[in-house]
Amino acid sequence: MRILFVGESWLGSCARSVKEALTRRPEVDLDEVNEDLFFPKHQANWVRGINRLLRGAYKRELERQVLGRISTFEPDFVITYKGFPLDARMLARLRAMGTCLVNIYPDCSPHAHGEQHRKAVGQYDLVISTKPFHPAIWREAYGYSNPCLFVPQGYDPALHLVAAPQKAPRFDVTMVATWRPEYGELMKRLGELLEEKVTVGIGGAGWSAHRADYPAHWEFPGALQGRSYVNWLRQGRICVAPVTRDVLIDGIHQPGDEDTTRTYELAAAHCFFIHRRTGYVHTLYDEAREVPMYDTPDELCAKIERYRDDARERDRMATNAHRRAVPAYSLDGRAARIVEILREFTQANANRQ
């Protein structure tokens, strides 16, 4: 099974982790085009401005690379992870070359990234979504006619897997998540409810712009990736795992997340964590024995206070969650399921012909 994989390649990106899990499958022969090599990301505003001016040229370079790789590698499948740089016009060209187009889709809504991306997602022969609710509403909510199947996110055994709990935590509470209004309000309320002596470290992009909303002794290291992401989380006695439930697109509410990559990565990294309560997460972990859950900031605060000074219980639950997740929730298992889906999809198409 020859696969051309198009996605980001930085350490800790979901695209890279899935790609590497696929390469560990013996039946897969995989080549790659790393889209982030064509779309550089910088912090300085003037460099970002130059990149915006050159975006069209970057996009054409990526397209030429993909087209050239298909001509030489002749893949059975072109798999994109989200596929944001590829528009419907480009996908039509790829399909004309006789390859099957598959999108592994990791976001809440394919409507959240502009009209070009919205149209492109509907052009794939198959979408494999990481969202448990997508297949049931794929046609009704999003207006697509292509098939959509569900394969969950997971942890990367090469990055997130840690054998033992943290023994010398630096913070009472840690979290790593990109700032968004829902998370910002959660942590703002938490700052009001928690005692001043509770130490908190929040990693992720966007928080520095809202620094004044939080207690002065909280720490915000900025965006964290790769090993830094894992190491920061493990510095907390308690990790918070929020979930985006409020999704509003063009004035219309759409379903929010049931889980995130953190749902699996924290357990693999042997962290004790408190997760936003959802129906799907209840199928993954036992709330009393493995992963406590919360609905409101007040409930989260009460559980932080409950577990902060109980190292024995934290270690017990972290160990139980780790045993539950490893290896069952690894990306190697997800990759095996993806390969199975691709094989079944190929066979079904052959039977129809």
C-alpha positions as CSV (number, residue, x, y, z in Angstrom):
1,M,0.0,0.0,0.0
2,R,1.7,3.2,-1.2
3,I,0.8,6.4,0.6
4,L,1.9,9.9,-0.1
5,F,1.3,11.8,3.1
6,V,0.9,15.6,3.1
7,G,1.1,17.4,6.5
8,E,3.2,19.2,9.0
9,S,6.4,17.8,10.2
10,W,7.4,19.6,13.4
11,L,7.9,17.4,16.5
12,G,4.7,17.2,18.4
13,S,2.4,17.9,15.5
14,C,-0.4,15.4,15.1
15,A,0.3,15.1,11.4
16,R,3.9,14.0,12.1
17,S,2.8,11.5,14.8
18,V,0.2,9.9,12.6
19,K,2.5,9.8,9.6
20,E,5.2,8.0,11.7
21,A,2.7,5.6,13.1
22,L,1.7,4.7,9.5
23,T,5.4,4.2,8.6
24,R,5.6,1.5,11.3
25,R,3.0,-0.5,9.5
26,P,4.7,-3.3,7.6
27,E,2.2,-3.1,4.7
28,V,2.7,0.6,4.2
29,D,5.2,2.2,1.8
30,L,5.1,5.9,2.6
31,D,6.5,9.0,1.0
32,E,5.9,12.5,2.4
33,V,5.5,16.2,1.4
34,N,6.0,18.3,4.5
35,E,3.7,21.4,4.1
36,D,5.3,23.4,6.8
37,L,8.5,23.5,4.8
38,F,6.7,25.6,2.3
39,F,4.8,27.9,4.7
40,P,7.3,29.3,7.2
41,K,6.0,30.6,10.5
42,H,7.6,33.5,12.3
43,Q,6.9,35.7,15.3
44,A,8.1,39.1,14.0
45,N,5.3,41.0,12.4
46,W,7.3,42.3,9.5
47,V,8.5,38.8,8.6
48,R,4.9,37.5,8.9
49,G,3.8,40.3,6.6
50,I,6.4,39.2,4.0
51,N,5.1,35.6,4.3
52,R,1.5,36.8,3.6
53,L,2.7,38.5,0.4
54,L,4.4,35.4,-0.7
55,R,1.7,32.9,0.3
56,G,0.5,32.4,-3.2
57,A,4.1,31.5,-4.3
58,Y,4.5,29.2,-1.4
59,K,1.2,27.4,-2.3
60,R,2.3,26.9,-5.9
61,E,5.6,25.5,-4.7
62,L,3.8,23.0,-2.5
63,E,1.4,22.0,-5.3
64,R,4.3,21.4,-7.7
65,Q,6.0,19.2,-5.1
66,V,2.9,17.1,-4.6
67,L,2.2,16.7,-8.3
68,G,5.8,15.7,-8.9
69,R,5.8,13.2,-6.1
70,I,2.7,11.6,-7.4
71,S,4.2,11.2,-10.9
72,T,7.3,9.5,-9.5
73,F,6.0,7.6,-6.5
74,E,2.6,6.6,-8.0
75,P,0.8,6.3,-4.6
76,D,-2.4,4.3,-4.1
77,F,-3.5,7.1,-1.7
78,V,-2.8,10.7,-1.1
79,I,-3.5,11.4,2.6
80,T,-3.6,14.9,3.9
81,Y,-3.8,15.8,7.5
82,K,-6.5,18.5,7.5
83,G,-5.3,19.6,4.1
84,F,-5.6,23.3,4.6
85,P,-3.2,24.4,1.8
86,L,-4.9,22.3,-0.9
87,D,-8.1,23.8,-2.5
88,A,-10.8,22.0,-4.6
89,R,-9.1,22.9,-7.9
90,M,-5.8,21.2,-6.8
91,L,-7.7,18.2,-5.5
92,A,-9.4,17.8,-8.9
93,R,-5.9,17.7,-10.5
94,L,-4.8,15.0,-8.1
95,R,-7.8,12.9,-8.7
96,A,-7.3,13.1,-12.4
97,M,-3.9,11.4,-11.8
98,G,-5.7,8.3,-10.7
99,T,-5.0,8.5,-6.9
100,C,-7.5,8.1,-4.1
101,L,-7.7,11.2,-1.9
102,V,-8.1,10.8,1.9
103,N,-8.3,13.5,4.5
104,I,-7.6,12.8,8.1
105,Y,-9.6,15.6,9.7
106,P,-8.8,16.7,13.2
107,D,-10.9,19.9,13.8
108,C,-14.4,20.4,15.3
109,S,-15.8,21.9,12.1
110,P,-14.6,22.1,8.5
111,H,-16.6,25.3,8.2
112,A,-14.3,27.2,10.6
113,H,-11.5,28.0,8.2
114,G,-13.0,29.8,5.3
115,E,-15.0,29.0,2.2
116,Q,-12.0,27.6,0.2
117,H,-11.3,25.0,2.9
118,R,-15.0,24.3,3.4
119,K,-15.4,23.4,-0.3
120,A,-12.1,21.4,-0.4
121,V,-13.1,19.0,2.4
122,G,-16.1,17.9,0.3
123,Q,-13.8,16.9,-2.6
124,Y,-12.0,14.0,-0.9
125,D,-12.9,10.4,-1.7
126,L,-12.9,9.6,2.0
127,V,-12.6,11.6,5.2
128,I,-11.3,9.9,8.4
129,S,-12.4,12.2,11.2
130,T,-11.0,12.2,14.7
131,K,-14.3,13.5,16.0
132,P,-16.8,10.8,17.2
133,F,-19.8,13.0,16.3
134,H,-18.8,13.8,12.7
135,P,-20.0,10.6,10.8
136,A,-23.6,10.9,12.0
137,I,-23.9,14.6,11.1
138,W,-21.5,14.8,8.1
139,R,-24.3,15.3,5.5
140,E,-26.9,17.1,7.6
141,A,-24.7,19.6,9.5
142,Y,-21.9,20.2,7.0
143,G,-23.5,19.4,3.7
144,Y,-21.1,16.9,2.4
145,S,-21.8,13.8,0.3
146,N,-18.4,12.0,0.6
147,P,-18.1,9.2,3.2
148,C,-16.8,10.1,6.7
149,L,-15.5,7.5,9.2
150,F,-14.2,7.9,12.8
151,V,-10.8,7.0,14.1
152,P,-9.9,8.7,17.4
153,Q,-6.8,10.7,18.2
154,G,-4.2,9.0,20.3
155,Y,-0.8,9.5,22.0
156,D,2.5,9.2,20.2
157,P,4.5,6.4,21.9
158,A,7.8,8.1,20.7
159,L,6.9,11.4,22.4
160,H,4.3,11.2,25.1
161,L,5.0,7.8,26.7
162,V,6.5,8.2,30.2
163,A,7.0,5.3,32.6
164,A,6.4,6.9,36.0
165,P,4.6,9.9,37.7
166,Q,6.4,13.2,38.3
167,K,8.0,13.1,41.7
168,A,9.0,16.7,42.2
169,P,6.2,18.9,40.7
170,R,6.9,22.7,40.4
171,F,3.3,23.8,40.1
172,D,0.0,22.9,41.7
173,V,-1.8,23.2,38.3
174,T,-0.5,23.1,34.7
175,M,-2.3,23.3,31.4
176,V,-1.1,23.6,27.8
177,A,-3.7,24.9,25.3
178,T,-3.9,27.8,22.8
179,W,-5.9,30.7,24.3
180,R,-9.5,31.0,23.2
181,P,-12.4,32.8,24.9
182,E,-13.8,29.6,26.5
183,Y,-10.5,28.6,28.0
184,G,-9.7,32.2,29.0
185,E,-12.9,32.5,31.0
186,L,-12.4,29.2,32.6
187,M,-9.0,30.1,33.9
188,K,-10.0,33.6,34.9
189,R,-12.8,32.2,37.1
190,L,-10.3,29.6,38.5
191,G,-8.0,32.5,39.4
192,E,-10.9,34.1,41.4
193,L,-11.8,30.9,43.2
194,L,-8.4,29.4,44.0
195,E,-6.4,30.4,47.0
196,E,-3.5,32.8,46.3
197,K,-1.0,30.2,47.3
198,V,-1.9,27.8,44.5
199,T,0.7,27.9,41.8
200,V,-0.4,27.7,38.2
201,G,1.6,27.4,34.9
202,I,-0.3,27.8,31.6
203,G,1.5,27.1,28.3
204,G,0.2,27.8,24.9
205,A,0.0,30.6,22.4
206,G,-2.1,33.7,23.0
207,W,-2.1,33.9,26.8
208,S,0.4,36.8,27.1
209,A,-2.1,39.2,25.5
210,H,-4.5,38.5,28.4
211,R,-1.9,38.4,31.2
212,A,-3.7,41.1,33.2
213,D,-6.7,38.8,33.7
214,Y,-4.8,36.4,35.9
215,P,-3.0,36.4,39.2
216,A,0.4,37.9,39.1
217,H,2.2,34.8,40.3
218,W,0.9,32.6,37.5
219,E,3.4,31.7,34.8
220,F,2.9,31.8,31.0
221,P,5.8,30.4,29.0
222,G,4.1,30.8,25.6
223,A,3.7,28.2,22.9
224,L,5.2,24.7,23.8
225,Q,5.9,21.9,21.4
226,G,7.5,18.5,21.4
227,R,9.4,17.6,24.5
228,S,8.8,21.0,26.1
229,Y,5.0,20.3,25.9
230,V,5.4,17.0,27.8
231,N,7.9,18.3,30.3
232,W,5.8,21.4,31.2
233,L,2.6,19.3,31.8
234,R,4.6,16.9,34.0
235,Q,5.7,19.8,36.3
236,G,2.1,20.0,37.6
237,R,0.6,18.1,40.5
238,I,-2.7,18.4,38.6
239,C,-3.1,19.0,34.8
240,V,-6.3,20.5,33.5
241,A,-7.7,19.1,30.2
242,P,-10.2,21.6,28.8
243,V,-12.5,20.9,25.8
244,T,-13.9,23.4,23.4
245,R,-17.7,23.1,23.7
246,D,-18.8,26.5,22.4
247,V,-18.4,26.5,18.6
248,L,-20.2,29.4,16.8
249,I,-19.7,29.7,13.0
250,D,-21.5,32.4,11.0
251,G,-23.9,32.8,14.0
252,I,-24.8,29.1,14.0
253,H,-23.9,26.8,16.9
254,Q,-22.1,23.6,15.8
255,P,-21.1,20.6,17.9
256,G,-18.0,21.1,20.0
257,D,-15.3,18.7,21.0
258,E,-15.8,15.5,23.0
259,D,-12.1,14.9,23.5
260,T,-8.7,16.3,22.4
261,T,-5.2,14.9,21.9
262,R,-4.6,15.8,25.6
263,T,-7.2,13.2,26.5
264,Y,-4.7,10.5,25.5
265,E,-1.4,12.2,25.8
266,L,-1.8,13.1,29.5
267,A,-2.6,9.5,30.4
268,A,0.4,8.2,28.4
269,A,2.7,10.8,30.1
270,H,1.6,9.5,33.5
271,C,0.0,12.8,34.5
272,F,-2.8,13.1,36.9
273,F,-5.4,15.2,35.1
274,I,-8.9,16.6,35.5
275,H,-10.9,16.4,32.2
276,R,-13.9,18.4,31.0
277,R,-16.8,16.0,31.4
278,T,-18.3,14.7,28.1
279,G,-20.3,11.6,27.1
280,Y,-17.5,10.3,25.0
281,V,-14.7,10.7,27.6
282,H,-16.9,8.7,30.0
283,T,-16.5,5.8,27.6
284,L,-12.7,6.1,27.8
285,Y,-12.0,6.5,31.5
286,D,-13.5,5.7,34.9
287,E,-14.2,9.0,36.6
288,A,-13.8,7.6,40.1
289,R,-10.7,5.5,39.5
290,E,-8.8,7.0,36.6
291,V,-9.7,10.6,35.5
292,P,-11.8,13.0,37.6
293,M,-14.0,15.3,35.5
294,Y,-15.7,18.7,35.8
295,D,-18.5,20.6,34.2
296,T,-18.1,24.1,35.8
297,P,-15.2,26.2,37.0
298,D,-16.5,25.8,40.6
299,E,-16.4,22.0,40.3
300,L,-12.9,22.1,38.8
301,C,-11.8,24.3,41.7
302,A,-13.3,22.0,44.2
303,K,-11.4,19.0,42.7
304,I,-8.1,20.9,42.5
305,E,-8.5,21.6,46.2
306,R,-9.5,18.0,46.8
307,Y,-6.5,16.4,45.1
308,R,-3.7,19.0,45.4
309,D,-2.3,17.7,48.7
310,D,-3.2,14.0,48.2
311,A,-0.1,12.7,46.3
312,R,-1.0,9.1,47.0
313,E,-4.4,9.3,45.4
314,R,-3.0,11.3,42.4
315,D,-0.4,8.7,41.8
316,R,-3.0,5.9,42.1
317,M,-5.3,7.5,39.6
318,A,-2.5,8.5,37.2
319,T,-1.3,4.9,37.2
320,N,-4.8,3.6,36.5
321,A,-5.3,6.0,33.6
322,H,-1.9,5.1,32.2
323,R,-2.7,1.4,32.3
324,R,-6.0,2.2,30.6
325,A,-4.4,4.2,27.8
326,V,-1.2,2.2,27.2
327,P,-1.2,0.7,24.6
328,A,-4.9,0.8,23.8
329,Y,-5.0,4.6,22.9
330,S,-1.7,4.7,21.0
331,L,-1.4,6.1,17.5
332,D,0.0,2.7,16.4
333,G,-3.4,1.3,17.1
334,R,-5.1,4.1,15.3
335,A,-2.8,3.6,12.3
336,A,-3.7,0.0,12.1
337,R,-7.4,1.0,11.9
338,I,-6.7,3.6,9.2
339,V,-4.9,1.0,7.1
340,E,-7.8,-1.4,7.6
341,I,-10.3,1.3,6.5
342,L,-8.2,2.0,3.4
343,R,-8.1,-1.6,2.5
344,E,-11.8,-2.0,2.9
345,F,-12.5,1.2,0.9
346,T,-10.4,-0.1,-1.9
347,Q,-12.2,-3.4,-1.9
348,A,-15.6,-1.8,-1.8
349,N,-14.7,0.4,-4.8
350,A,-13.4,-2.6,-6.7
351,N,-16.6,-4.5,-6.1
352,R,-18.7,-1.6,-7.3
353,Q,-16.7,-1.6,-10.6
